[in-house]
Amino acid sequence: MIMNTRRKTVFALSLFFIMAVAFMGCGAKTTVYAIAVQPTAIKIAVNVAIQFRATASKSSGFIGDVTSEVSWSSSNPAVATVNASGIVTAVGPGTATITASEQGMSAGSSVTVTSVTASTFNVGTNPSAIAIDASGNAWVANYGSNNVTELNPSGALLGTYNVGTNPSAIAIDASGNTWVTNFGGNNITVLYSTGAYGGTYGVGTNPSAIFIDRSNNVWVTNYGSNSVMALSASGALGGTYGVGTNPSGIAIDPSNNVWVTNYGSNNVTALNSGGVLGGTFAVGAKPSGIAIDPWNNVWVVNQGGNSVTKLNASGALVGTYTVNSAHAVCVDSAGMVWVANYGSATVPGNTVTQLSPDGVVFNTYTVGNNPDSIAIDANGNVWVANYGSNTVTVLSGAATGPQYRTYAGPVWP
């Protein structure tokens, strides 16, 4: 009898405990204290889709991503729509507010959708490269007329400056000096910000691309001598490093690693800042242009493969995306990838393709013949050098932010 009583008591206490826990669990509902939406405000072109994200703080102490939990809505679906995953798609020109809501709490972000307009400006013969300085002026290397054209942000001519033979690439340093590779002269010309001549420095055979690192060192690919050279800001030689066959393009990541496309060997070479080999990675046929995105991925255009290859920061293949006549590449600050579709001398291309960070084609814009280089200014205008038309096309408001740079500085090389 005593044993049965004890068992009943234990059972009753256990049942009471279970019911109490259940009751407390039902009553302790997690409350959302606040919600925030990113990006806070953005400008995008028609047809572009971009991921919005929501974060929240809760009574449980949780602070983090709730993108998949909240309810998404658009104040003007004729301008921009949003799906349950927070992906916003631009539909037509105008402004809309994208709102994330949960438990009566909400936060919004404005989206301005632009209709892209194109303007065309005459430059020299066979413009092959373009860079934007800190004032928004465009500097264009004219391969066929051995000079550089400077345009103001509105496209008005500011000056024309003689350089060496067959200028092929251009970059602007932290002091506003313009560095130009002369493919046919085996040297580099430096112009001051005024356009005045600043010096000429010998490099390897057929210098084809140029990039300036965070320390203001100048890196040059020598197409004809299968090497990369590093020069100081004063033009002194810092080192010469072997790479693959016919190095064509160059980019430098946030860790100061140097990435080089080898047109003749269908691969990419990675060097550290001291020129030590970090790896060689296969890509498509005849890789030419190269750029780094905000997540340190490496984008390579394969001129002979009608494609774009995406590698991660370690050189592993992420994906390959079809883009006909791909020749040059540039990335904006939202991670959108811009590809110039050059074509050939007999069948010139005349378009620029905009890809998402995942390689999805968003837009294709008509420009001049044989687009050879792309740069994006601080206002998100896309500047394209048209080799076959002797012009520059400006796609106003096309990019989702300025050109992405791998380090902070006053210029957009």
ABEGO torsion letter per residue (X at the ends): XAAAAAAAAAAAAAAAAAAAAAAAAAABBBBBABBBBOBABBBBBBGBBBBBBBBBBBAAGBBEBAAAABBBBBABAAABBBBAAGBBBBABBEBBBBBBBBGGBBBBBBBBBBBBBBBBBBBBBGBABBBBBAAGBBBBBBAAAGBBBBBBAAGBBAEBBBBBBGBABBBBBAAGBBBBBBAAAGBBBBBBAAGBBAEBBBBBBGBABBBBBAAGBBBBBBAAAGBBBBBBAAGBBAEBBBBBBGBABBBBBAAGBBBBBBAAAGBBBBBBAAGBBAEBBBBBBGBBBBBBBAAGBBBBBBAAAGBBBBBBAAGBBABBBBBBGBABBBBBAAGBBBBBBAEBAABBBABBBBBBAAGBBABBBBBBBGBABBBBBAAGBBBBBBAAAGBBBBBBGABBEBBBBABBBABBX
